Structure formats: C-alpha cells, structure tokens
Amino acid sequence: MEHDSGSIINLAVTRDGTKVISSDEEGRIKLWDVESHKLVREWTCSAGYPKITISPDDRFVAVGSWGMVEIYSMKGGQVNRSIDVGDDDDEFASVWCISFSPNGDKLACGSIGSNIRVYDVKTGALILGPLDHNYNITCLLWSRDGDRLFSASYETIRCWNAKTGEQIGHRWTGQTDWIFSLSLSPDGSILASASKDKYVRFWDATTGDHIGQHLQHDGSVRVVSFSPSGEFVASIDEKKIYLWRVPWRSSVTLEIDCILSGLTPSYATTSTTSSCCTLNTVSFLFDLLAKSGTTVSAVRPPHRISSSGGSNPPYHQNKQSVFGSRKFW
C-alpha cells in the first residue's frame, strides 16, 4: 500500500480490522483493504495535512483540516456533513485532533490554539465549547461512557464534564514536556499518557492521581495504547515499538519490525501527535501479532536506543512522515 503523492501523515483502522485509512500531506485520503492490500476508495481533502478519525460503527470518517471538519461516508466517499470550526479570521482555526464520542453522535475537535469544541454529528451544530485548555491541544479522548472528555496539551491533562463543559477536578501534572498521546484501559479506569519527556505515565481516570510505575524510553514517546484485553501496553518512541506487561512489572522484548514484513525501525518515527497515529492503529498491532502466532511474554527490558529528539513543539509541521516514506505496509 503506497501513496504516490505526499508523505503519509495519518492512519486509522476500522474497529473490525478490515480497512485502513491513510492521509498524506497533500490532502489525499485513501481507504485500503487489509487482506488484499488493494485500494478501495480515494478522495481529496480541501487542505493539506488532514487529521482523520473513524466513527465507532465504522460508517463514517471525520477529516479535520484548516477551519473545517468534513464527515465522509465510508461506503460512498461522499461528504455527509461539513462543519466550520472556529471563526474565519481565527489564526488558530486549524484542527489538530478530532475524536468521536463512544456512541458516535458527537465529535470533539481540538485546535492549534487552546480551544476544544464539541459538535453534533448529524446537524453540525456546536453543542459544547469553546473550552479553554490554555495551550495548544495535542489529543482528545472520551471516557468509555461518554460522560467525560480528556484533553492533553503541553505538560498537562484536563478532564471535562462532556455535558456541561465544566472542568472536573484539578489539572493533571507530572509530564515535563509535550503530551502526544492518551489511551484508556479497556475498563476505563486507567489513563495512559505518552510524552516527549520520554515517559509513559499512568493515571487514575477518575481522580487524576498517578498510578504504578512510569515507563522510561530513550526517545520521545509518540503513541501509547492498551491492548484490547488490557493485559499489555504498547508504546512507540522514535525508533521502536515496545510491549509492556500490565501491571508494569517488566517489559517484553519484541522486534515488531521483524514480525511485520516490510517495516523498519523508522516505522515509529513521527513528528506529529497521537491524532496522526490513531490509537486503534496501535491496538491493531496486537491483532497482527495474534495472527502471526507470536507469543508475547515478559522477559527483560527492551534494547536501549539512541534518541535524535527534536526541539520543535508538535504544532510545527514539517515534511517528515509518520513512516519516513510513502509506504506503510
């Protein structure tokens, strides 16, 4: 599967695991069949660097770009709804992250600015916000029941009442650099965060208190995700994918790039946020591992690697793709 235009910046996998959606820096969006690797459908976004997310029922894909979110039908590829995000003269109107609510009737959008807005998917009406996180929004995540919305920015996480927009409790602090990714455990009780500070940290999803042992990496951690069973946590730094056994007693040694044909250590290289490597994309790796017959067991810490590390904050886009090329399979 290959883009013949710009570098790939975004991936999302359907819940049933049969389709993959990719987007490139030129605004082209492609839908692929997992089994055959064939291109199913293609369309073009009105602006470059589109952010994508798939609805829980796999019927729609939301595409966010500069000042606009378009909701496409997965079957026909036509635009079902266009939502204006922010004011026309808003210099921070670019959509940086988007997330469907668990029942698929709401869409949360985070901007390069500090604002969070929630829209009705059917009507496109603004139903909540703008909520001010005080800094650029890097990722959004709904609670399992849809009653709360988690947002991450520079060094902080906030929890919001999804009905009233009121902040719940205090700001969650502990990371010391940009937070790129959030993931909830299957039971919704624990939140994991990945940061440029080289740590994955765990939080009580209700109180915001720190839980368990932090997972240290040599490089900036771009994505974190719980496995569907909740038994493992996957994390991606600048060069490798790691699997960790819950409750973080030890890590597992597993060379993902050796198991998945064609992948190289640059697979995990990215200069973007978690919204550019959708969380269920990482969860999808667990399914691939199962299909490969690989047995994952906790044995010893992963190999230490060198970190090139960048100084630019996540909202400074560049030409580096998620996978370092136009191929992702």
Summary of the structure (lengths in Angstrom):
residues: 329
radius of gyration: 18.2
end to end distance: 5.5
largest distance: 54.8
contacts: 1141
relative contact order: 0.13
helix: 8%
strand: 40%
